[in-house]
Structure formats: structure tokens, C-alpha cells
Amino acid sequence: MNSPAEIPFRSFVQIDRQATLPIYLQIANQLIYAINLGKINPGVKLPGSRALGSLLEVHRNTITAVYDELYAQGWVEIKPNQGTFISAELPHQKGHKKLANAFPTNTGYPFRKSFLLESPFEQAHCAYQLTDGTPDIRLTQVDDLSRFYSANIKRKSNQSKMGYFQTDGSQYFKEQMKNYLHYSRGLQIDSKNILITRSTEMSLYIIAEILLEQGDTVVVSELSYFSANMIFQKSGSKIATVPLRADGLDLDALEELCKTQPIRMVYLTPQNHYPTTINHSPQKRMRLLQLASTYGFVLVEDDHEYDFQYDKQPSLPLISADKGGMVIYVSSFGKSLAPGFRTGFIVGPEDIMVEMRKHLGIIDRQGDILMEQALGEMIEEGAIHRHLKRSLKAYKQRRDHMALQLSLKLGHALDFQIPNGGLALWIRWKHPINLAKLAHLAKQRNLFIPKTLLYQTRDITAMRIGFGNLSLEEIDKTVDILQQSYEQLLLNQL
């Protein structure tokens, strides 16, 4: 409840001493308007006549006349020996429509609206939910995270790093990242080749800002990551697609496209392709580098799930074999941790890193130095490696269990390959069914399937379903609901 001292009367009471309307009525009318706007709440005590008169620079008798007018109209009540209060029940007078909380719903000026950036993400309050392959934060080693972060917040030497303009990030973290990427992904880089961002999407946005212009052509696979496509289209670029084969992009189709028009960029996820989970063969990776060199397009390699590999010797990133500076590598670090402890990063030649830091300085000038310091220590002390090793064991078990349950209960209806990495399965239904109706039936049974997981065209009926966020018991229930919903869908079609 407002107190008289908190109410900014001078901000909404403006007196025009040249007007013909008496001053006490000017003040009364403006107070009524302020009450309607919710600037003075019912039950609030108003200042005494002397105090308010002094504040508004009018005689106390003028304020007495104001209060009398408000009382006559029912806006205030006067309590003997207590003072004047806004009425608990405000009058409903003609011409005095209540305006409380009436903040404008529309601007008074035109602006551009982007239907392209309409969020495809949905939410529902269901007991079970499928994702496109997110980790399970229940597996996070909270004690480790809190210990490293707490130690850095308390460290006096870090206080000078808590200010703004820290866009170059923690040099210590970048040195640790350099070592981590060298040993885990074979990257022979310097810390100058690394840019730390908040997410993969921020990384792609910065890349698009620097490299793409209106009318440029960006090539993606026929099935591709929707957020990346939105970012590229928002830059004014045209999206061209090429078919996806069992071993990666159809590079013959890509080369034919290069021969007919200039290609500025090719975006791909060669390791655990999104959404199909396939891997590009070594031969296709080498040919991609050759095509980039021949036709001069930028290769943006999104390695979104490299840390989740169940084979002992996964393929190294494309950028590890890039000698011509044609690849920009995008990935994330700490994806197996709680969301607030993850970062995105970009790896590329030093000259473009310089330009990217300029753009990062505009959209994220304060950075998160303490988080980077903590993550750097987790790399150096081996905590990240230990956590990833433990979580990979759990994720592999969940992958195998999801595959087994799907085979037992829906093997007659769908096909899939067990991926050697990542946190999701790509399932294709053997016969066309209405996936939107399937999702609706599943939701009635307390399983939410976002529309971003559904891929339905004339030629394909498929889904990307994550297993990483589900326990073994949750996987059992999820597959049961899928089976029941599928069977009901078939019955409804009869």
C-alpha cells in the first residue's frame, strides 16, 4: 500500500494558473485521473492539507476544497481524527471509466513485425515430455558446480573481472578450452581462434551478421536445424536445400548447385546430423573441404553433440582437416551440465575472430567471467571429464533401452537406426500417419510431443525423439503411450 510520502503527486498534478477552471478543481480532476490509472490505490491515506498544499505550492484551504470535492463525488472518505483516505469502493460515474492497469496494448507508431521469428517452441503441463535430445539435469554433479563457482565468487582477485566490457572473456578459460579441444577433437588452435558466446544460436547469429548479406544463398540439407534456418533467413539470405543420403549430404547435387549460382555458405551438422542422427562419411567430409576451396563458400560446421559419443574413436570435426581457412566451427561446452553452466563457442581463423569480438561487444558486453573461470578450473582439474564419463554411461543405457522398447512395442510400425552418438533417435513410420493427430492423442495420455519433433511431407513421416532427458522408467511409460496412441489412431481411421 502506498504511503503519502511515496506518492509522486508532482508527477501527475500540473496546475495551470492561467486557466479559467478553478485550481482546486484542476487538482481534484487530476487526482481522480491518477486514482483511475492506479497511481493511488484504494485505502491509501492522503497527506494533510498543509503538507499537500506545501508540496503543490498552493494554500492549504485550496487542498481542503479539493478534499471536499473528492468526498462529495465519493472518491475519498474522511475519518475523524485519522485523516483523508481513498475510498475502498470507487464510484462508477459516467465518463469515469476505471483505467487501472490500462497500459497501452498497442504502440502509437509503426514497426516491422517478423513472422519468421515466431517461436516454434511449445510448452505443456504433462507428466512426460519428448525433446529433440536434451540432457538430463538430474545427472548434473551439483556439488562440483557449486564448489567451483562459489570459490571463484569469493576470490578477491576476481573482483576486478566482474565489471562491464569483458567481451574478450576469460583468457584462462580460453587457454583451458584450447587444450580441451586439442585433446578431445584434434584442433591445433591458439586461444585467439576461440570466441566464447552464450549459445550456439548466438554464435550463428554473429556469423550471419558478419558473413551474410541480402540475397546471399545459404545451402542446408533438406532436413535441417530450424533455428539455424530462421537466423539465416532473418539476415535476408535465401535458403537452398540439397538432398540427404545415408552417408551425408548429396555432394553431387551441391556441386551442381554451385555451378549454377554463387553459394556464400553451407551449413551442416556432419556429426550426428540434426535431425536424422546420421554421420557424414570420411570421404564426404574431405570432398566438402575440396568443394569449399573450389567454389569459395564458407563451411559452417555445427558440432552440437560431439561430447555425446558412444564409440571409442568418433570422427574428428571437419575443421581439424581444414588447411584453407574455409571452416567456421560452432559448438557448445558443458552441455551435460545444468543450462546456466553451458556456453557456446566459435572456432575460426584469427582475422574473422577479431571481427566477431566487435559484434559480441555490442550484444553481450559484460560476458560471464566468473562462470568461465569456474568452467576452466573444471577442465584443468578433470571434473568435466569425470562428469561426462559418468553421464555417457547413463545416456548409452537409456539409448539402448529406448531402442529395445521401441522394437518390442512398435517395431512393426517404424524403422530406426541406433546412433553411435547424440541424445536422440530418428524414427520413420513405415506407413503414413497423421503425426499431429498422434501428438494430440499422446497429450491426452499425459505425453507431450512438440511439433518441432514431427517431420511430415509427401515423402516422409518421421520423428526425432530424445532419450537423454528420460529415466528408464520414464522411457517405458513414454513408449507405452506412443504405442497406445498409435493403436487408437489406427482405430479412428477405420
Solvent accessible surface area in square Angstrom, and as a share of the most:
residue,aa,sasa,rsa
1,M,183,0.82
2,N,41,0.21
3,S,44,0.28
4,P,43,0.27
5,A,103,0.80
6,E,113,0.51
7,I,7,0.03
8,P,77,0.49
9,F,2,0.01
10,R,126,0.46
11,S,76,0.49
12,F,25,0.10
13,V,5,0.03
14,Q,115,0.51
15,I,45,0.23
16,D,73,0.38
17,R,136,0.49
18,Q,163,0.72
19,A,44,0.34
20,T,144,0.84
21,L,77,0.38
22,P,62,0.39
23,I,48,0.24
24,Y,70,0.26
25,L,41,0.20
26,Q,15,0.07
27,I,0,0.00
28,A,0,0.00
29,N,72,0.37
30,Q,43,0.19
31,L,2,0.01
32,I,3,0.02
33,Y,122,0.46
34,A,1,0.01
35,I,5,0.03
36,N,8,0.04
37,L,51,0.26
38,G,32,0.31
39,K,98,0.41
40,I,0,0.00
41,N,57,0.29
42,P,60,0.38
43,G,27,0.26
44,V,0,0.00
45,K,85,0.36
46,L,3,0.01
47,P,18,0.11
48,G,47,0.45
49,S,20,0.13
50,R,160,0.58
51,A,62,0.48
52,L,0,0.00
53,G,1,0.01
54,S,86,0.56
55,L,74,0.37
56,L,9,0.04
57,E,122,0.55
58,V,23,0.13
59,H,117,0.52
60,R,101,0.37
61,N,100,0.51
62,T,31,0.18
63,I,0,0.00
64,T,63,0.36
65,A,34,0.26
66,V,0,0.00
67,Y,14,0.05
68,D,78,0.40
69,E,43,0.19
70,L,0,0.00
71,Y,124,0.47
72,A,82,0.64
73,Q,48,0.21
74,G,32,0.30
75,W,1,0.00
76,V,4,0.02
77,E,68,0.30
78,I,85,0.43
79,K,75,0.32
80,P,111,0.70
81,N,165,0.85
82,Q,108,0.48
83,G,27,0.26
84,T,14,0.08
85,F,30,0.12
86,I,1,0.01
87,S,12,0.08
88,A,75,0.58
89,E,152,0.68
90,L,27,0.14
91,P,30,0.19
92,H,175,0.78
93,Q,63,0.28
94,K,206,0.87
95,G,76,0.73
96,H,61,0.27
97,K,164,0.69
98,K,122,0.52
99,L,54,0.27
100,A,37,0.28
101,N,148,0.76
102,A,59,0.46
103,F,174,0.72
104,P,94,0.59
105,T,128,0.75
106,N,124,0.64
107,T,64,0.37
108,G,85,0.82
109,Y,143,0.54
110,P,131,0.82
111,F,115,0.48
112,R,230,0.84
113,K,141,0.60
114,S,45,0.29
115,F,158,0.66
116,L,66,0.33
117,L,80,0.40
118,E,112,0.50
119,S,78,0.50
120,P,26,0.16
121,F,131,0.55
122,E,66,0.29
123,Q,175,0.78
124,A,20,0.16
125,H,194,0.87
126,C,31,0.18
127,A,68,0.53
128,Y,51,0.19
129,Q,65,0.29
130,L,0,0.00
131,T,22,0.13
132,D,38,0.19
133,G,5,0.05
134,T,53,0.31
135,P,9,0.06
136,D,5,0.03
137,I,98,0.50
138,R,142,0.52
139,L,43,0.22
140,T,11,0.07
141,Q,61,0.27
142,V,97,0.56
143,D,117,0.61
144,D,25,0.13
145,L,5,0.03
146,S,59,0.38
147,R,122,0.45
148,F,5,0.02
149,Y,61,0.23
150,S,41,0.27
151,A,41,0.32
152,N,0,0.00
153,I,81,0.41
154,K,151,0.64
155,R,93,0.34
156,K,169,0.72
157,S,75,0.48
158,N,2,0.01
159,Q,110,0.49
160,S,96,0.62
161,K,74,0.31
162,M,94,0.42
163,G,37,0.35
164,Y,132,0.50
165,F,151,0.63
166,Q,47,0.21
167,T,32,0.19
168,D,78,0.40
169,G,20,0.19
170,S,4,0.03
171,Q,94,0.42
172,Y,65,0.25
173,F,0,0.00
174,K,6,0.02
175,E,58,0.26
176,Q,23,0.10
177,M,1,0.00
178,K,47,0.20
179,N,61,0.31
180,Y,33,0.13
181,L,0,0.00
182,H,67,0.30
183,Y,180,0.69
184,S,41,0.26
185,R,1,0.00
186,G,23,0.22
187,L,3,0.01
188,Q,143,0.64
189,I,36,0.18
190,D,68,0.35
191,S,6,0.04
192,K,113,0.48
193,N,26,0.13
194,I,0,0.00
195,L,3,0.02
196,I,17,0.09
197,T,5,0.03
198,R,101,0.37
199,S,39,0.25
200,T,17,0.10
201,E,64,0.29
202,M,40,0.18
203,S,0,0.00
204,L,0,0.00
205,Y,94,0.36
206,I,1,0.01
207,I,0,0.00
208,A,3,0.02
209,E,88,0.40
210,I,42,0.21
211,L,18,0.09
212,L,11,0.06
213,E,127,0.57
214,Q,154,0.69
215,G,39,0.38
216,D,36,0.19
217,T,8,0.05
218,V,0,0.00
219,V,0,0.00
220,V,1,0.01
221,S,6,0.04
222,E,102,0.46
223,L,34,0.17
224,S,16,0.10
225,Y,35,0.13
226,F,40,0.17
227,S,13,0.08
228,A,0,0.00
229,N,33,0.17
230,M,34,0.15
231,I,24,0.12
232,F,0,0.00
233,Q,76,0.34
234,K,98,0.42
235,S,31,0.20
236,G,18,0.17
237,S,9,0.06
238,K,117,0.50
239,I,50,0.25
240,A,20,0.15
241,T,74,0.43
242,V,3,0.02
243,P,34,0.21
244,L,35,0.17
245,R,122,0.44
246,A,98,0.76
247,D,58,0.30
248,G,0,0.00
249,L,1,0.00
250,D,20,0.10
251,L,3,0.01
252,D,89,0.46
253,A,33,0.25
254,L,0,0.00
255,E,40,0.18
256,E,100,0.45
257,L,36,0.18
258,C,13,0.08
259,K,125,0.53
260,T,106,0.62
261,Q,62,0.28
262,P,121,0.76
263,I,13,0.07
264,R,90,0.33
265,M,0,0.00
266,V,0,0.00
267,Y,4,0.01
268,L,7,0.03
269,T,5,0.03
270,P,0,0.00
271,Q,6,0.03
272,N,1,0.00
273,H,4,0.02
274,Y,11,0.04
275,P,0,0.00
276,T,11,0.06
277,T,14,0.08
278,I,44,0.22
279,N,42,0.22
280,H,3,0.01
281,S,23,0.15
282,P,85,0.53
283,Q,131,0.58
284,K,32,0.13
285,R,10,0.04
286,M,91,0.41
287,R,78,0.29
288,L,0,0.00
289,L,22,0.11
290,Q,117,0.52
291,L,9,0.05
292,A,0,0.00
293,S,79,0.51
294,T,100,0.58
295,Y,71,0.27
296,G,43,0.41
297,F,0,0.00
298,V,19,0.11
299,L,0,0.00
300,V,0,0.00
301,E,1,0.00
302,D,2,0.01
303,D,1,0.01
304,H,30,0.13
305,E,3,0.01
306,Y,15,0.06
307,D,22,0.12
308,F,1,0.00
309,Q,18,0.08
310,Y,30,0.12
311,D,67,0.35
312,K,201,0.85
313,Q,169,0.75
314,P,38,0.24
315,S,45,0.29
316,L,92,0.46
317,P,5,0.03
318,L,2,0.01
319,I,24,0.12
320,S,35,0.22
321,A,37,0.28
322,D,29,0.15
323,K,187,0.79
324,G,58,0.55
325,G,41,0.40
326,M,42,0.19
327,V,0,0.00
328,I,7,0.03
329,Y,0,0.00
330,V,0,0.00
331,S,2,0.01
332,S,20,0.13
333,F,1,0.00
334,G,4,0.04
335,K,40,0.17
336,S,9,0.06
337,L,2,0.01
338,A,27,0.21
339,P,81,0.51
340,G,58,0.55
341,F,36,0.15
342,R,64,0.23
343,T,12,0.07
344,G,0,0.00
345,F,1,0.00
346,I,0,0.00
347,V,1,0.01
348,G,4,0.04
349,P,46,0.29
350,E,86,0.39
351,D,111,0.57
352,I,28,0.14
353,M,0,0.00
354,V,77,0.44
355,E,61,0.28
356,M,0,0.00
357,R,46,0.17
358,K,119,0.50
359,H,55,0.24
360,L,7,0.03
361,G,23,0.22
362,I,145,0.74
363,I,81,0.41
364,D,15,0.08
365,R,101,0.37
366,Q,80,0.36
367,G,17,0.16
368,D,52,0.27
369,I,11,0.05
370,L,18,0.09
371,M,18,0.08
372,E,9,0.04
373,Q,18,0.08
374,A,0,0.00
375,L,0,0.00
376,G,0,0.00
377,E,25,0.11
378,M,3,0.01
379,I,26,0.13
380,E,109,0.49
381,E,97,0.43
382,G,22,0.21
383,A,0,0.00
384,I,11,0.05
385,H,125,0.56
386,R,103,0.37
387,H,3,0.01
388,L,26,0.13
389,K,141,0.60
390,R,114,0.42
391,S,4,0.02
392,L,38,0.19
393,K,162,0.69
394,A,23,0.18
395,Y,0,0.00
396,K,85,0.36
397,Q,106,0.47
398,R,22,0.08
399,R,23,0.09
400,D,55,0.29
401,H,40,0.18
402,M,1,0.00
403,A,5,0.04
404,L,95,0.47
405,Q,20,0.09
406,L,0,0.00
407,S,59,0.38
408,L,123,0.61
409,K,49,0.21
410,L,0,0.00
411,G,27,0.26
412,H,121,0.54
413,A,3,0.02
414,L,5,0.02
415,D,80,0.42
416,F,43,0.18
417,Q,153,0.68
418,I,93,0.47
419,P,9,0.06
420,N,55,0.28
421,G,0,0.00
422,G,1,0.01
423,L,0,0.00
424,A,0,0.00
425,L,0,0.00
426,W,21,0.07
427,I,0,0.00
428,R,111,0.40
429,W,15,0.05
430,K,94,0.40
431,H,123,0.55
432,P,114,0.72
433,I,8,0.04
434,N,59,0.30
435,L,1,0.01
436,A,66,0.52
437,K,115,0.49
438,L,1,0.00
439,A,15,0.12
440,H,108,0.48
441,L,13,0.07
442,A,0,0.00
443,K,99,0.42
444,Q,118,0.52
445,R,75,0.28
446,N,65,0.33
447,L,0,0.00
448,F,12,0.05
449,I,7,0.03
450,P,14,0.09
451,K,119,0.50
452,T,24,0.14
453,L,2,0.01
454,L,34,0.17
455,Y,31,0.12
456,Q,81,0.36
457,T,84,0.49
458,R,228,0.83
459,D,114,0.59
460,I,21,0.11
461,T,12,0.07
462,A,0,0.00
463,M,0,0.00
464,R,3,0.01
465,I,0,0.00
466,G,0,0.00
467,F,0,0.00
468,G,0,0.00
469,N,30,0.15
470,L,6,0.03
471,S,25,0.16
472,L,52,0.26
473,E,127,0.57
474,E,43,0.19
475,I,0,0.00
476,D,49,0.26
477,K,86,0.36
478,T,0,0.00
479,V,0,0.00
480,D,40,0.20
481,I,2,0.01
482,L,1,0.00
483,Q,48,0.21
484,Q,79,0.35
485,S,0,0.00
486,Y,16,0.06
487,E,77,0.35
488,Q,54,0.24
489,L,3,0.01
490,L,68,0.34
491,L,120,0.59
492,N,94,0.48
493,Q,105,0.47
494,L,179,0.89
